[in-house]
Amino acid sequence: MTDPVRPLRLGFPVKVMGRPDLKSQDTRRWQKNPHLKCSLELLDRVLDYLAKNDLDMYRLSSDIAPYATHPDMPQFHSMVADSDAELRAFGAKAKAHDIRLSFHPSQYVLLNAPNPELTRKSIWDLSSQAEMLDRMELDDEAVMITHVGGVYDDHEASRARWIEGWEQCPEHVKRRLVLENDDIRFSAADVFWIHERTGVRLIFDYQHFWCLNPERRDMRDTLERFLATWPAGVRPKIHFSSPRTELREIKQKISPKQRAAAKAGTAKAKKGELLKAPVKATARVKTVLRPPIWTGHADFTNPFEFATFMRMAEGLVFDVMMEGKSKDLSLLRLRPDLLRFAPDVAARFGITAADAAQLAEDEARLEQGVDAESEPDVDEG
């Protein structure tokens, strides 16, 4: 269990953008016989990168054991058990570096699906990931994060059906599974309702709370209640991200009819349409600009927003999974920002003036150029 005086952790999910050569899982197709052992070899180098850069929390890809639960490919079903020694060694290395690990199964893993077969398959997926964490010999801080799931035209019934799915889960899954409030379907009040009936631990997601809080719950009170669902000696974790604010660029095809009208000079622009650039008569695609969607994650974290949140949460202990789309690069930028603008908050994460020179080097590396992912990955949360 975590030492209560240990500084809070900052983590990121899956893809290492600061080192594009580092892969997070074996992505070969089934014909090439991909394997968990290969993923762990790749992830061993990721652990080295994390340790070198003092990044002490990491979300593993939910696909590190390819096809391990594919119903039509039994040749892969023993993959996790066959990798026992490798998983144990990987877990030992993570513990030696004091790196906290987790999974976030994809949106297709649902405990509240109306189709019992989909629920059964989801429990299989969760069982496989929980088994990997168990074979790594990690403590109860290594969790699997899930959402309630779909509404299926009946919010109340869907919320209650999650409990039915939970009750079907084996013990090793219940010990690892934690439930997160989401941004468009099930609020913090909804997941707390489920916790009261199951005891499942809860993950507080900051951005989701802003997007969906119809009950108008107080943030500090809600955060405290979520953290209290974790047992003594097991440090909770939360999710934090800033919303995207820039214009979205949407590529749209230009039909032959529209192209002909443009050539003839009779084309009419749609009312209110904002284009990135004038469209040539011969163009086949145009770029339309749209306002941001507030549920989208920003590439980087707004340091002022994060510092304000952390000051609101003064006195509470939790690790923070940062879900900026630039992954580790978001942390490499946030740490010097905190030291510069909010040294009191930086100190809670063990960041002090003694780190200033190294953090300045991190910033200089970022100035060399950064690419953020255009689409969310399945583990983004």
Beta strands, then each sheet from edge to edge (+ up, - down):
strand 1: 10-13
strand 2: 57-60
strand 3: 100-103
strand 4: 144-146
strand 5: 177-180
strand 6: 201-205
strand 7: 237-240
strand 8: 248-253
strand 9: 285-290
strand 10: 319-322
sheet 1: 3+ 2+ 1+ 10+ 7+ 6+ 5+ 4+
sheet 2: 8+ 9-
end
